[in-house]
Amino acid sequence: MSCSRPPLSLRQRLNRLIILRPATSRPHHSSNLYPRLPKSRDTLRNVQLRPASTIAAAAASTPPAKDVRSLPTRLKNILLGSTIGLSLILGYYYTTDTRASVHEWLVIPCLRYFYPDAEDAHEFGNRALKALYSFGIHPRERGNPDARGDLAIEVFGHTLQNPIGTSAGIDKHCDIPDALLAAGPAVIEIGGITPQPQEGNPKPRVWRLPSQKALINRYGLNSNGADHVAMRLRQRVREFAYHMGWGIDEEAEQSILDGEAGVPPGSLQEGKLLAVQIAKNKWVADADIEAVKKDYVYCVDALARYADIIVVNVSSPNTPGLRGLQKVEPLTDILTAVVGAARKVKRKVPVEVMVKVSPDEDDEVSVRGICDAVWDSGVDGVVVGNTTKRRPDQTPNGYLPSHEQSLMLEQGGYSGPQTFDRTVALVKRYRKMLDEGSYLKNENESPPPPPGQTLTETQVPPGASVSFPLETQKETHPPTTDKEIDDSVARDKEHLKPQTAEADAESKSQSIFRIPDRNNPFSSPSNAIDTAEASSSGETEHLTSSASTDTMPSPSSSPTSSAPSPPSPSSSRDRKVIFATGGVSTGADALRLLAAGADVAQIYTALVYGGIGTVSKIKEEMRDELKRQQR
């Protein structure tokens, strides 16, 4: 007979919920808060049942568990947390300082390791820098070393913080202009930018030569187009206006472009300038000058409003036929059209125009023709240098890695330290010819010769209009009237000093007539670059820490010197500005270019190998060299 268990009553079911606890008291311990149920029925009889209503009271009467952590443990945890927090803060300030060596010795090797293709590494670096800037953790030049003014120069009427700039090609599509400015240069150049988007040449198109710290590229002016870049520049200006509290509409934008914010409308930062490089599309025939002019003017109309400088690129070695535009006639037509379009830009602050010339067209005729085109068109300056088709001697030790030997055969423009000496020589030549043009082109008339010297036809530079001696002009000059004499006397009475004893003594102590050296075009031009031909240590000794003009001081000469000093124009707007790029990698290189006649030294390849801190490094080396020379 099987016995079945009777159904449980309601009370019995509720008792199932009762907490079972032994009758004997047991010490309160974390492992005994919930004792296990006894396994045998005999032991179950000794278990005391307690109703659920007493659970809360029992929990309240249970003393809380004591914190078993000792004081040394607490101190250790506090010290560990503080160390981690302080390390993060110091790490942030270190890694976001351009002077940190990690940018050159860790970041660059990692980029080269993970991105063997140089273009991929370049694009990733730009994307990373753009992302870091958006979060405010980008590398920047801390401490504001330029505030001392020891490297300040004057360019286009602006007092720039330093004479270092970055070349076009680093930021082709206007992705990181502000991040580049934060790295310390006073001038950045974005582009080149074409009217319509174009892909450029097929990949791969960039190669590194690490043993030479050089690059070979044949990008072919890959561009997103002028309208795309103009949209980014416009957005940048409007965001600046918004942060200034002026709004984000067209009126606020125009106020910034008119200079009402007190900063250049391109860079949007005091003491810095933004240059935008423009070029034609590669499918536009070089022989069709009108179509070429339309391409450049289109870029000016779209971009000039948001730039401080427009750079006309006619020297890219990777666009077939582009360098043919450097001939005098087509170059003059193109530059004249660009200057005319730039002068019509709707803003109060003028837009400066420069032309970028090739380092390969360095013969006398080519340089003279470009300088004539610059003066005839009204261009404000020249960017001397670009990548070169030539291959310099890369192996002074007779050794070059085999894989780099094959890369040297790649078609494209070469850039690196080996091109620096040619850049210096080319800057000297352009400075000499441009300074000569500032006098020969002035009102299309040469000043009179110095006393005792007659200007002959053999002394007349090409294209100059000459006033010959009075003897040859007597028959053609109309007779002087009494009214003209009276007018001349009246002008003399108005402007000349009164004839007193003091004035008479001062007049006798002076020479009868002497043309100031800076205005004397008949001074020997060969002496104009004496300082640039000296050694790198001696040629920069005239650049003092208080430099605030856009010219390098010229050697002093006494009035009795047999050879007058060369022309040394002041910071007049008649003097053409020169930006120099090509092989600059150290502070000594930059000083040599300035001594040769450049106003700004631009870098590109040095930034690829040296990292984001290269600009700060070059400026610090310049300061050290200047201090050494002053001792």
C-alpha positions in Angstrom: 0.0 0.0 0.0 1.6 3.2 -1.1 1.3 6.1 1.1 0.9 9.5 -0.5 1.8 12.7 1.2 -1.3 14.9 2.0 -1.5 18.2 0.3 0.1 21.1 2.1 -2.1 23.6 3.7 -1.7 27.3 3.2 0.1 27.7 6.5 2.5 24.9 5.5 3.2 26.6 2.2 3.9 29.9 4.0 6.3 28.1 6.4 8.3 27.1 3.3 9.3 30.8 3.2 10.4 30.9 6.7 14.1 31.3 7.3 15.6 28.3 9.1 18.1 29.1 11.7 19.8 26.9 14.3 18.7 27.3 17.9 22.2 27.9 19.2 23.6 31.3 18.5 26.4 31.5 16.0 28.9 34.3 15.4 27.8 36.7 12.7 30.1 36.3 9.7 29.6 37.0 6.1 29.7 33.3 5.3 27.0 32.4 7.9 24.5 35.1 7.0 22.6 32.5 4.9 23.3 29.1 6.5 22.8 26.0 4.5 19.8 23.8 5.3 20.5 20.6 7.2 20.7 17.5 5.2 19.2 15.0 7.6 15.8 14.9 9.2 17.3 14.5 12.7 19.2 17.7 12.4 16.1 19.4 11.0 14.3 18.9 14.3 16.9 21.0 16.1 16.4 23.9 13.7 14.4 26.7 15.1 11.8 28.2 12.7 11.3 31.9 12.7 8.5 33.9 11.1 9.3 36.2 8.1 8.2 39.2 10.1 11.3 39.1 12.2 13.7 39.3 9.3 13.9 43.1 9.3 14.4 43.2 13.0 17.2 40.6 12.7 18.9 42.5 9.9 18.7 45.7 11.9 20.3 44.1 15.0 23.1 42.6 12.9 26.3 44.8 13.3 27.7 46.1 10.0 30.8 44.5 8.6 33.9 46.4 9.5 36.2 47.9 6.7 39.1 45.5 6.8 41.3 47.9 4.7 44.2 49.3 6.7 45.6 52.8 6.6 48.6 51.9 4.5 46.3 50.3 1.9 44.2 53.5 1.7 47.3 55.7 1.3 48.7 53.4 -1.4 45.4 53.7 -3.3 45.4 57.4 -3.0 49.0 57.6 -4.2 48.3 55.3 -7.1 45.3 57.4 -8.3 47.2 60.6 -7.9 50.1 59.3 -9.9 47.9 58.1 -12.7 46.1 61.5 -12.8 49.3 63.5 -12.8 50.8 61.3 -15.5 47.9 61.9 -17.7 48.1 65.6 -17.2 51.8 65.7 -17.8 51.5 63.4 -20.8 48.9 65.7 -22.3 51.1 68.8 -22.0 54.1 66.9 -23.3 52.6 65.2 -26.3 50.7 68.4 -27.3 53.9 70.5 -27.3 55.6 70.7 -30.6 59.0 70.7 -28.9 58.5 67.2 -27.7 60.9 64.7 -29.3 58.2 62.1 -29.5 56.9 63.7 -32.6 60.1 63.1 -34.5 61.4 59.9 -32.9 58.2 58.0 -32.3 55.3 59.3 -34.4 57.2 59.6 -37.7 58.8 56.1 -37.5 55.4 54.6 -36.6 53.8 56.3 -39.6 56.5 54.9 -41.9 56.2 51.4 -40.4 52.4 51.2 -40.6 52.1 53.1 -43.9 54.8 52.1 -46.3 53.2 54.3 -49.0 54.2 57.9 -48.4 50.8 59.3 -49.6 48.8 57.0 -47.3 51.0 58.1 -44.4 50.4 61.8 -45.4 46.7 61.4 -45.6 46.5 59.5 -42.2 48.6 62.2 -40.6 46.3 65.0 -41.8 43.2 63.1 -40.7 44.7 62.5 -37.3 45.8 66.1 -36.9 42.3 67.3 -37.9 40.6 65.0 -35.4 43.0 66.1 -32.6 42.4 69.7 -33.4 38.6 69.2 -33.3 39.0 67.9 -29.7 41.5 70.5 -28.7 44.4 68.0 -28.1 46.5 68.9 -31.1 50.2 69.7 -31.0 50.8 73.4 -30.5 53.7 75.7 -29.8 53.5 76.4 -26.1 55.0 79.3 -24.3 54.5 81.8 -27.2 58.3 82.2 -27.9 57.5 84.5 -30.8 56.2 87.1 -28.4 59.7 88.3 -27.8 59.8 89.7 -31.4 63.4 88.6 -32.0 62.4 87.0 -35.3 59.7 89.4 -36.4 59.6 90.7 -40.0 57.5 92.9 -42.1 55.8 91.4 -45.2 53.1 93.1 -47.3 52.6 95.7 -44.5 52.0 93.0 -41.9 54.4 92.4 -39.0 54.8 88.6 -39.0 55.9 86.7 -35.9 58.7 84.9 -37.7 60.1 84.3 -41.2 59.2 80.6 -41.4 56.4 79.2 -43.5 55.0 75.9 -44.9 54.9 75.1 -48.6 51.8 74.0 -50.6 51.2 70.3 -50.8 51.0 69.7 -47.0 47.4 70.7 -46.9 46.1 70.4 -50.4 42.3 70.6 -49.6 42.2 73.0 -46.7 41.8 70.3 -44.1 44.1 71.5 -41.3 45.0 75.3 -41.8 44.4 76.1 -38.1 46.3 73.1 -36.9 49.3 74.0 -39.1 49.2 77.6 -37.8 49.2 76.3 -34.2 52.5 74.5 -35.0 54.3 77.9 -35.2 54.8 79.1 -38.8 53.9 82.6 -39.7 52.8 81.7 -43.2 51.0 78.6 -44.5 50.3 77.8 -48.1 47.4 75.5 -49.0 46.8 73.9 -52.3 47.4 73.7 -55.2 43.8 74.2 -56.1 42.3 73.8 -59.6 39.0 75.3 -60.8 37.4 71.8 -61.2 38.2 68.7 -59.2 40.8 66.4 -60.7 42.4 63.2 -59.6 46.0 63.9 -60.5 48.3 61.2 -61.7 47.8 57.5 -61.0 49.1 56.0 -57.7 51.7 55.3 -56.4 53.0 58.8 -56.9 55.0 59.6 -53.8 58.3 57.9 -52.7 60.6 58.4 -49.7 64.4 58.4 -49.9 65.1 58.0 -46.2 68.9 57.9 -46.6 68.8 61.4 -48.2 65.8 62.6 -46.2 64.3 63.4 -49.6 61.0 62.8 -51.5 60.0 62.2 -55.1 56.4 63.0 -56.0 54.3 63.3 -59.1 50.9 64.1 -57.6 49.8 66.0 -60.7 47.8 68.7 -58.8 45.1 66.4 -57.4 42.5 68.8 -56.1 38.9 68.8 -54.8 38.2 72.0 -56.8 38.0 75.7 -56.0 34.4 75.7 -55.0 34.9 72.9 -52.4 37.9 74.7 -50.8 36.1 78.0 -50.9 33.2 76.5 -49.0 35.6 75.3 -46.3 37.3 78.7 -46.1 33.9 80.5 -45.9 32.8 78.2 -43.1 36.0 78.8 -41.2 35.5 82.6 -41.4 31.9 82.4 -40.3 32.8 80.2 -37.3 35.4 82.7 -36.4 32.8 85.5 -36.6 30.4 83.5 -34.5 33.0 82.9 -31.7 33.7 86.7 -31.8 30.0 87.2 -31.1 29.2 88.8 -34.4 26.9 86.1 -35.7 27.2 83.6 -38.5 25.5 85.4 -41.4 26.9 87.1 -44.5 27.2 90.4 -42.8 29.4 89.0 -40.1 31.5 87.3 -42.7 32.0 90.6 -44.6 33.1 92.3 -41.4 35.8 89.8 -40.8 37.0 90.0 -44.4 37.1 93.8 -44.1 39.6 93.5 -41.3 37.3 94.8 -38.6 38.4 92.0 -36.2 42.0 93.3 -36.3 43.5 90.2 -37.8 44.3 89.2 -41.4 41.1 87.8 -43.0 42.9 84.8 -44.3 44.9 83.4 -41.3 42.5 84.9 -38.8 45.5 85.2 -36.4 47.6 88.2 -35.6 51.1 88.1 -37.1 50.3 85.3 -39.5 49.2 84.9 -43.2 47.3 82.3 -45.2 48.4 81.8 -48.8 46.3 79.9 -51.3 48.0 78.4 -54.3 46.0 78.1 -57.6 46.6 76.3 -60.9 44.8 75.4 -64.1 43.2 72.1 -64.8 45.4 69.7 -66.7 43.0 69.3 -69.6 43.1 73.0 -70.5 45.5 73.4 -73.5 48.6 75.5 -72.7 48.5 77.1 -76.1 45.0 78.5 -75.4 46.0 81.4 -73.2 42.5 82.8 -72.9 41.3 79.5 -71.5 44.2 79.3 -69.1 43.5 82.8 -67.9 39.9 81.9 -67.3 41.0 79.0 -65.1 43.2 81.2 -62.9 40.6 84.0 -62.7 38.0 81.5 -61.7 40.1 80.4 -58.8 40.7 84.0 -57.8 37.0 84.8 -57.9 36.2 81.8 -55.7 39.2 81.8 -53.2 40.7 85.3 -53.0 38.1 86.6 -50.5 39.3 84.2 -47.9 43.1 84.4 -48.5 45.8 86.9 -47.6 48.0 85.8 -50.6 47.2 84.2 -53.9 50.0 82.2 -55.3 49.9 81.5 -59.1 51.5 78.1 -59.8 53.1 77.9 -63.2 56.0 75.7 -62.2 54.6 72.2 -61.2 56.9 69.6 -62.9 54.1 67.0 -62.8 51.6 68.8 -65.1 52.6 68.5 -68.7 53.2 71.9 -70.4 52.6 74.0 -67.3 56.2 75.3 -67.1 55.8 76.5 -70.6 53.6 79.3 -69.2 56.8 80.8 -67.6 57.7 82.5 -70.9 57.5 86.2 -70.8 54.4 86.8 -73.0 52.0 84.2 -71.7 53.2 84.7 -68.1 52.6 88.5 -68.3 49.1 87.9 -69.7 48.2 85.4 -67.0 49.5 87.4 -64.1 47.9 90.6 -65.4 44.5 88.9 -65.5 45.1 87.4 -62.0 46.1 90.8 -60.5 43.1 92.5 -62.1 40.7 89.9 -60.6 42.4 90.1 -57.2 42.0 93.9 -57.1 38.2 93.5 -57.7 37.7 91.2 -54.6 34.9 92.5 -52.5 36.7 93.4 -49.3 38.7 96.3 -47.9 41.9 94.5 -47.1 43.9 93.9 -50.3 44.8 90.5 -51.6 48.5 90.1 -52.5 49.5 88.1 -55.6 52.7 86.1 -56.0 53.9 83.7 -58.7 55.6 80.4 -58.0 58.6 79.8 -60.3 60.6 76.7 -61.2 64.1 76.1 -59.9 65.0 74.5 -63.2 64.5 77.6 -65.3 67.6 79.3 -63.7 69.4 80.7 -66.7 69.9 84.5 -67.0 67.3 84.9 -69.8 64.6 83.0 -68.1 65.0 84.7 -64.7 65.1 88.1 -66.4 62.0 87.4 -68.4 60.1 86.3 -65.2 61.2 89.4 -63.4 60.0 91.6 -66.3 56.6 89.8 -66.2 56.4 90.4 -62.5 57.0 94.1 -62.8 54.8 94.6 -65.9 51.8 92.7 -64.4 52.0 94.3 -61.0 52.5 91.1 -59.1 53.6 91.6 -55.5 56.2 88.9 -55.1 57.8 85.6 -56.2 57.9 82.2 -54.6 61.3 81.0 -55.6 61.6 77.2 -55.9 59.5 74.1 -56.4 60.3 70.4 -56.8 62.9 69.8 -59.5 63.1 67.4 -62.3 66.9 67.2 -61.9 68.5 64.6 -59.7 71.4 65.9 -57.6 74.4 63.9 -56.6 72.9 61.8 -53.8 76.0 59.7 -52.9 78.9 61.8 -51.6 80.1 58.6 -49.9 79.6 56.5 -53.1 76.7 54.6 -51.5 73.0 54.5 -52.0 70.6 51.7 -50.9 69.6 49.6 -53.9 65.9 50.2 -53.5 66.5 53.9 -53.4 68.6 53.7 -56.6 65.6 52.3 -58.4 63.4 55.1 -57.0 65.7 57.7 -58.3 64.6 56.7 -61.8 60.9 57.5 -61.0 59.5 60.5 -62.9 58.5 63.4 -60.7 59.8 66.3 -58.7 62.6 65.9 -56.3 62.8 67.7 -53.0 65.3 67.4 -50.1 68.3 69.0 -48.5 70.4 68.4 -51.6 68.5 71.2 -53.4 69.3 73.9 -50.9 72.5 75.3 -52.4 70.7 75.8 -55.8 67.8 77.5 -54.0 70.2 80.0 -52.3 71.8 80.8 -55.6 68.5 81.3 -57.3 67.2 83.6 -54.5 70.3 85.7 -55.0 69.6 86.0 -58.7 66.0 86.9 -58.3 66.7 89.4 -55.5 69.3 91.2 -57.6 67.1 91.4 -60.7 63.9 92.3 -58.9 65.7 95.1 -57.0 67.1 96.4 -60.3 63.6 96.3 -61.8 62.3 98.4 -58.9 64.3 101.3 -60.2 64.3 100.6 -64.0 60.6 100.2 -64.0 59.8 103.2 -61.9 57.8 105.5 -64.0 59.5 103.9 -67.0 62.5 106.3 -66.5 66.0 105.9 -65.1 67.3 108.5 -62.6 70.2 110.7 -63.7 73.7 109.4 -63.5 76.0 110.3 -60.6 78.2 113.4 -60.9 80.9 113.1 -63.4 79.4 110.0 -65.1 77.6 110.0 -68.5 75.1 107.4 -69.2 75.9 105.7 -72.5 73.8 103.4 -74.6 75.9 100.4 -73.6 74.9 101.1 -70.0 71.2 101.1 -70.6 69.5 97.9 -69.4 67.1 96.3 -71.8 63.7 97.9 -71.8 64.7 101.0 -69.8 63.8 104.5 -70.9 66.7 106.9 -70.6 67.1 110.6 -70.2 70.2 111.6 -72.0 72.4 114.6 -71.1 71.2 118.1 -71.6 73.4 118.8 -74.6 71.5 116.2 -76.7 68.1 117.6 -75.7 68.5 121.3 -76.2 66.9 121.3 -79.6 63.9 119.3 -78.5 63.1 121.1 -75.2 60.7 124.0 -75.4 62.0 127.3 -74.1 61.3 128.1 -70.4 58.7 130.8 -69.8 58.7 133.5 -67.1 55.7 131.8 -65.5 57.5 128.5 -65.1 60.4 130.4 -63.5 58.1 132.2 -61.1 56.4 129.0 -60.1 59.8 127.3 -59.5 60.8 130.2 -57.2 57.6 130.0 -55.3 58.0 126.3 -54.7 61.5 126.9 -53.5 60.4 129.5 -51.0 57.7 127.2 -49.7 59.8 124.1 -49.2 63.4 125.2 -48.8 64.9 126.3 -45.4 65.2 130.0 -44.7 68.6 131.4 -45.6 70.2 131.9 -42.2 73.7 131.8 -40.9 73.1 128.4 -39.3 71.6 127.0 -42.5 74.4 128.4 -44.6 77.1 126.8 -42.3 75.3 123.4 -42.4 75.0 123.6 -46.2 78.7 124.3 -46.6 79.6 121.2 -44.5 77.6 118.9 -46.9 78.6 117.6 -50.3 77.0 119.4 -53.2 75.1 116.4 -54.5 75.0 112.7 -53.7 72.4 110.1 -54.5 71.4 107.9 -51.5 72.8 104.5 -52.0 69.4 102.9 -51.7 68.2 105.0 -54.6 71.3 104.8 -56.8 70.7 102.3 -59.6 74.2 102.9 -60.9 75.9 101.3 -57.9 77.5 98.0 -58.7 74.8 95.4 -58.5 77.3 92.7 -58.1 77.9 93.8 -54.6 74.2 93.4 -53.7 74.6 89.9 -52.6 78.0 90.1 -50.8 76.4 89.1 -47.5 74.8 86.0 -49.1 78.1 84.8 -50.6 79.8 84.7 -47.2 79.9 81.6 -45.1 76.8 80.6 -43.3 78.2 81.9 -40.0 79.2 85.3 -41.4 76.4 85.9 -43.8 73.8 86.1 -41.1 75.6 88.4 -38.7 73.5 91.4 -39.9 70.2 89.8 -38.8 69.9 91.1 -35.2 67.4 90.1 -32.6 65.6 93.4 -33.1 64.9 92.8 -36.7 61.5 94.2 -37.6 61.8 94.9 -41.3 61.3 92.8 -44.4 64.9 93.3 -45.6 68.3 92.0 -44.5 70.5 95.0 -43.5 73.1 95.7 -46.2 76.7 96.4 -45.6 77.6 99.9 -44.5 79.8 102.1 -46.7 81.4 105.4 -46.1 80.7 108.4 -48.4 84.3 108.4 -49.6 84.2 104.8 -50.7 85.1 104.4 -54.4 82.5 101.7 -54.9 79.0 102.8 -53.6 76.8 100.4 -51.8 74.2 98.4 -53.7 70.6 99.3 -53.7 69.0 98.4 -50.4 65.3 99.2 -50.6 63.4 99.7 -47.4 60.1 98.2 -46.5 58.5 100.0 -49.4 55.6 98.4 -51.2 57.7 98.8 -54.4 60.0 96.1 -53.2 59.0 92.7 -54.4 58.6 90.0 -51.7 60.4 86.7 -52.1 59.4 83.4 -50.4 62.0 80.7 -50.8 61.4 77.0 -50.7 63.7 74.1 -51.4 65.9 72.1 -49.1 65.4 74.1 -45.9 65.8 71.8 -42.9 67.7 73.8 -40.2 67.8 77.2 -38.6 71.1 77.9 -40.3 69.5 77.1 -43.7 66.8 79.6 -43.0 69.2 82.3 -42.0 71.2 81.7 -45.2 68.1 82.2 -47.3 67.2 85.4 -45.5 70.7 86.7 -46.0 70.5 85.9 -49.7 67.5 88.1 -50.0 64.4 86.0 -49.1 61.7 87.4 -46.8 60.2 84.0 -45.8 61.8 80.5 -45.8 59.2 77.7 -46.5 59.6 74.1 -45.6 58.0 70.9 -46.8 60.2 67.8 -46.9 61.8 68.7 -43.6 58.3 68.5 -42.0 57.8 65.0 -43.5 60.9 63.7 -41.8 61.0 65.9 -38.7 57.4 65.8 -37.7 55.1 68.6 -36.5 57.8 70.1 -34.3 60.1 71.0 -37.1 59.0 74.6 -37.3 59.7 75.1 -33.6 63.0 73.4 -33.9 64.1 75.6 -36.8 63.1 78.8 -35.0 65.0 77.8 -31.9 68.1 77.1 -33.9 67.8 80.5 -35.5 67.6 82.1 -32.1 70.6 80.2 -30.8 72.7 81.2 -33.9 71.8 84.8 -33.5 72.7 84.8 -29.8 76.0 83.1 -30.7 76.8 85.9 -33.2 76.0 88.6 -30.7 78.6 87.3 -28.1 
